Amino acid sequence: MKNLRRSGLFFFALLLSSIAFAQTTQKRNLYTFEEFEAKLKAAGKEAQILDARLPEEYKQNHLEGAISFNIENKGDFEKQSAKLNKDKPVFIYSIGNGRSGVLAKDLRNSGFKDVTEIPGGLSKWIGSGRPVISTVGPGLSKDEYVASLKSNKLVLVDFGSKYCPGCKKLEPTIDSLKTEHASVLKVINIEAYENKNLVKELGVIGLPTLLIYKNNEVIWKKTGSASKAEIERILAGQTL
């Protein structure tokens, strides 16, 4: 009888855990980009737009109406969140959905009722051609970019940002490839947020994004993490 009771309690606890996980997951689910834009537009002046990146990132490029909301310091979070209205919709973004996800969770735990993240973050926003308030120039033109690709080698272009954790993690791999395959590979590093027009024209909607060109034609493209072995397989499969 005791075993049955224990089993019943175990399964009941498991059920509660599953429900809680499902609710958390449901809250974290991101809208499609179109749904997000529609919701932001519908919110109008009620929208509270938060930039979860560093202040220096915010200064370079940010959404119109957004405020810099640094989540690095707990004291700053409490002070800034106290200025917001918990009953009005909150829209959050970072480079992708890393820091914005942390901030969204903190706000929900603090009693904010309607918190939404930009799906894909600022990377997708800019790459999709949406407008930002910017203090940096347009960067390379498409013609200048194409000219830089001219080479008798394969060309690896790395679109990233010094503020992007995934990009920093990829740096040693790119540096190693550049050194070890110098005879057959040219490497170009592009700071995405200093080249917004180019990012838009090439459809770079996530960071890091890698492209390999052969004779000015893209033969491989990947957004996100890539291993050295994966890239070397692409290089090995090409005849220069």
C-alpha positions in Angstrom: 0.0 0.0 0.0 2.8 2.3 0.9 4.6 1.6 -2.3 1.4 2.4 -4.3 1.1 5.7 -2.3 4.7 6.6 -3.0 4.3 5.8 -6.7 1.2 7.9 -6.8 3.0 10.8 -5.2 5.9 10.4 -7.6 3.7 10.5 -10.7 1.8 13.5 -9.3 5.0 15.4 -8.7 6.2 14.4 -12.2 2.9 15.7 -13.6 3.3 19.0 -11.8 6.8 19.3 -13.0 5.8 18.6 -16.6 3.0 21.2 -16.4 5.4 23.8 -15.0 8.0 23.1 -17.7 5.3 23.4 -20.4 4.1 26.7 -19.0 7.7 28.0 -19.0 8.3 26.8 -22.5 5.1 28.3 -23.7 6.1 31.7 -22.3 9.5 31.5 -23.9 8.1 30.6 -27.3 9.0 33.3 -29.8 6.5 34.9 -32.2 7.2 34.8 -35.9 8.8 37.9 -37.2 5.5 39.0 -38.8 3.5 38.4 -35.6 6.0 40.3 -33.6 5.8 43.3 -35.9 2.0 43.3 -35.8 2.0 43.1 -32.0 4.5 46.0 -31.7 2.5 48.1 -34.1 -0.7 47.4 -32.3 0.9 48.4 -29.0 1.7 51.8 -30.4 2.7 54.4 -27.7 2.0 51.8 -25.0 5.0 49.7 -26.1 8.0 49.7 -23.7 11.0 48.7 -25.9 14.1 47.5 -24.1 17.6 47.0 -25.5 19.2 44.3 -23.4 22.7 44.9 -24.8 25.6 47.0 -23.4 25.2 50.8 -23.6 27.9 51.1 -26.2 26.1 48.6 -28.4 22.9 50.6 -27.9 24.7 53.8 -28.9 25.8 52.2 -32.3 22.4 50.9 -33.4 19.0 50.6 -31.7 15.3 50.5 -32.4 13.4 53.8 -32.5 11.9 54.4 -29.0 14.0 51.8 -27.3 15.8 52.4 -24.0 19.1 50.9 -23.0 18.4 48.3 -20.3 21.7 46.8 -19.1 21.1 43.4 -17.3 24.7 43.0 -16.1 24.0 44.7 -12.8 21.2 43.5 -10.4 21.0 46.9 -8.8 20.5 48.6 -12.2 17.8 46.0 -13.1 15.8 46.8 -10.0 16.2 50.5 -10.5 15.3 50.5 -14.2 12.5 48.0 -14.0 10.8 50.1 -11.3 10.4 52.9 -13.9 8.4 50.6 -16.2 4.7 49.8 -16.1 4.0 46.2 -15.4 0.6 46.4 -17.0 1.9 47.7 -20.4 3.5 45.4 -23.1 7.3 45.1 -23.0 9.3 44.3 -26.1 13.0 43.1 -25.7 15.9 42.5 -28.0 19.6 41.7 -27.9 21.9 40.5 -30.7 20.1 37.2 -30.9 17.9 35.9 -28.1 20.4 35.2 -25.4 20.5 38.3 -23.2 16.9 39.2 -24.2 15.8 35.8 -22.9 17.4 36.3 -19.6 15.9 39.8 -19.2 12.4 38.5 -20.3 12.6 35.8 -17.6 13.6 38.3 -14.9 10.8 40.7 -15.9 8.2 37.9 -15.8 9.4 36.8 -12.4 9.1 40.4 -11.3 5.4 40.5 -12.2 5.4 41.9 -15.8 2.4 40.5 -17.6 3.2 40.9 -21.3 6.8 40.4 -22.3 7.8 39.7 -25.9 11.2 39.1 -27.5 12.2 40.0 -31.0 12.5 36.6 -32.7 16.1 36.4 -34.0 17.1 39.6 -32.2 18.7 42.7 -33.7 20.6 40.6 -36.1 17.4 39.5 -37.9 15.9 42.9 -37.5 18.8 44.6 -39.4 19.3 41.8 -41.8 15.7 41.9 -42.8 16.0 45.6 -43.6 14.1 47.0 -40.7 15.1 50.6 -39.7 17.3 51.5 -36.7 18.6 54.6 -35.1 22.3 54.6 -35.8 25.5 56.5 -35.1 27.7 54.4 -37.5 28.0 54.9 -41.2 26.7 52.5 -43.9 30.0 50.7 -44.2 31.1 48.8 -47.3 29.1 49.2 -50.4 28.1 46.0 -52.3 30.5 47.0 -55.1 33.4 47.4 -52.6 32.5 44.0 -51.0 32.4 42.2 -54.3 35.8 43.8 -55.2 37.3 42.4 -52.0 36.3 38.9 -53.0 38.5 38.8 -56.1 41.2 36.2 -55.5 42.7 33.1 -57.0 42.0 31.4 -53.7 38.8 30.4 -51.9 37.4 33.3 -49.8 35.9 32.8 -46.4 33.9 35.8 -45.2 33.1 35.9 -41.5 30.2 38.2 -40.5 30.3 38.8 -36.8 30.4 41.3 -34.0 32.8 41.9 -31.2 29.8 41.8 -28.8 28.5 38.5 -30.0 29.4 35.5 -27.7 29.1 33.0 -30.5 31.3 35.1 -32.8 34.0 35.3 -30.1 33.9 31.6 -29.6 34.4 31.1 -33.4 37.4 33.5 -33.6 40.1 30.9 -32.8 38.8 28.6 -35.5 38.8 31.3 -38.1 42.3 32.4 -37.1 43.6 28.9 -37.3 42.1 28.3 -40.7 43.6 31.6 -41.9 47.1 30.5 -40.8 47.0 26.9 -41.7 45.3 27.3 -45.2 46.9 30.6 -46.2 48.0 29.2 -49.6 44.5 28.3 -50.6 42.2 30.5 -48.5 41.7 34.3 -48.1 39.8 35.3 -44.9 37.7 38.5 -44.6 36.2 39.6 -41.3 33.3 42.0 -41.3 31.8 43.7 -38.3 28.1 43.3 -39.1 26.7 46.4 -37.3 29.2 48.7 -39.0 28.0 47.4 -42.4 24.2 47.4 -42.1 23.5 48.0 -45.8 25.7 45.1 -46.8 24.1 42.8 -44.1 20.7 43.7 -45.5 21.7 43.1 -49.2 23.3 39.7 -48.4 20.4 38.6 -46.1 22.7 38.0 -43.1 20.0 37.6 -40.4 22.1 35.9 -37.7 25.6 36.1 -36.2 28.0 34.7 -36.8 27.4 33.9 -40.5 30.1 32.4 -42.6 30.2 32.3 -46.4 32.8 30.6 -48.7 33.2 32.0 -52.2 34.8 30.5 -55.2 35.3 32.7 -58.2 33.0 35.3 -56.6 30.2 32.7 -56.2 28.9 31.5 -52.9 29.5 27.8 -52.5 28.7 27.4 -48.8 26.9 29.5 -46.2 26.2 28.8 -42.5 24.7 30.8 -39.7 25.7 29.9 -36.2 28.5 27.6 -34.9 30.8 25.8 -37.3 33.6 23.5 -36.5 37.1 23.7 -38.0 36.6 20.1 -39.4 33.3 21.1 -41.0 34.9 24.1 -42.8 38.0 22.1 -43.8 35.8 19.5 -45.5 34.3 22.3 -47.7 37.8 23.5 -48.5 39.1 20.0 -49.3 36.2 19.4 -51.7 37.0 22.3 -53.9 39.5 22.3 -56.8 41.1 25.6 -57.3 
